[in-house]
Amino acid sequence: MSKIPEERIQLLNLCPENPKGKYILYWMDASVRQKNNSALEYAIELGIEHKKGVIVLYCLHTKGRLSSRRRARFALESLRELEKTLAARGIQLAVVYGTAQELVPSFCVSACALVMDCAYLREDRIVRNEIARNVSCTCIQVEDNVVVPVETASSHADYSAKSFRPKLAANLNRFLTLPDRNVPPVSTLNVNLMKLDLSDFDRIENQLTFPYDVATAIDFPGGETMADQRWRRFLKYGLARYDQRRNPAASVTSALGPYLSFGCISPVEILIRLREILKDDYLISCTDEQRELLPLNIAAFEDEILTRRELAVNFVWFTPQYDTFEGLPRWAQKTLELRSADDREYIFSFSEMKNGKTCDCYWNLTQLELVKNGWLPPHTRMYWGKQPLLWTREPAEAFRYALRLNNIYQLDGLSPGGFAGVSWCYGLHDFPFHARPVWGYIRPMTRHPKLPMDDPDCLSINQID
């Protein structure tokens, strides 16, 4: 009997399984990993039931998440590692140029059943429903990139973490289970498939046309191994000092955002390990004083990896306008619109912001760091995302600029966390503060007023009010 909770499994069409099918097809999209991947393990379980092998299909195209060379390279690095680990289990990975709408139905002609993982953005949901309508075999979706399935956690968009947290807690224990690891009864490594040779990334990328030709982020190589290394390093050196996370210079954040965004590591695995850490906290490098604070730091990180991350999924799932100014809470829209008449000392174009040419040298350095590395520490990202409000005439324009910069340069852009994170800068999942010019009731984040705007030497990264 499968250990995968039934709430994670959803039948997307009424087609029967194809008894003449040669394999079980798993269209991999949101979960680029083989370890603790419930969608993969469910496909293997079907293979065992029907005495079939499993083929994993990944569709390589530049619509959506892979719209930049940066994110495409991250995906390719993850896939090259995955090809080897899947082969060790007798599973062939086929990475093919083209969209899922084009490729999945053609692969399903010879498939007994189709399994897919779950994604939450509007376009991803449309694609999955379209595929389910157009294939002639049974189509099953397995939701494994959240701890609690989105519709189990809540039936509507939640206003805040305060209202969402108890809903997760009420459902949590039964979802803190990892799937069994099995091997298909039949190997598919000898099945002849047209697929890409993953040994030459440059050649593959040269066949793609990227809307945003952003350089690769060398400090964030893709793959399960790198995700696991970052996670283990955080456990050893960062977790005990997590209370210092608002100071990016302390380097205590996990930096797992890109890996979670691409599904290179399971959030369920993270949460289980986090709850076991006190049993073997000798693995953590910290002082006695830090060890005393460890339970509080574990709770704080759990709240980020569980509540905040899954609240972002809740937001994009239940808010059709999640990528627009109109998707913000009404109070936030209203206060910003009322303050749009306030004077702005400076107005900057999108191009000036993109190139780090504003009046704020701290913001400029932050933007240039993002362009180079594809990631910002969370507290710095909050400051970075809010500042365009000071430099645009209309708040909706500021929101568009911040979201566009996020989606172009952040490795975890075009993800639920990216959309919710930018929206948080403009009032989402927050509450009104004291009114200020330009900001209205939105939570402000400003640099210390005594800091000169044009002196980089004074800019300690933690000097943000």
Secondary structure, 3 states (H helix, E strand, C coil): CCCCCHHHEEECCCCCCCCCCCEEEEECCCCCCCCCCHHHHHHHHHHHHHCCEEEEEEEECCCHHHCEHHHHHHHHHHHHHHHHHHHCCCCEEEEEECCHHHHHHHHHCCEEEEEEECCCCHHHHHHHHHHHHHCCCCEEEECCCCCCCHHHHCCCCCCCHHHHHHHHHHHCHHHCCCCCCCCCCCCCCCCCCCCCCCCCHHHHHHCCCCCECCCCCCCCCCCHHHHHHHHHHHHHHHHHHHHHCCCHHHCCCCCCHHHHHCCCCCHHHHHHHHHHHHHHHHHCCCCHHHHHHHHHHHHHHHHHHHHHHHHHHHHHHHCCCCCCHHHCCHHHHHHHHHHHHCCCCCCCCHHHHHCCCCCCHHHHHHHHHHHHHCCCCHHHHHHHHHHHHHCCCCHHHHHHHHHHHHHHHCCCCCCHHHHHHHHHHCCCCCCCCCCECCCECCCCCCECCCCCCCCHHHCCCCCEC
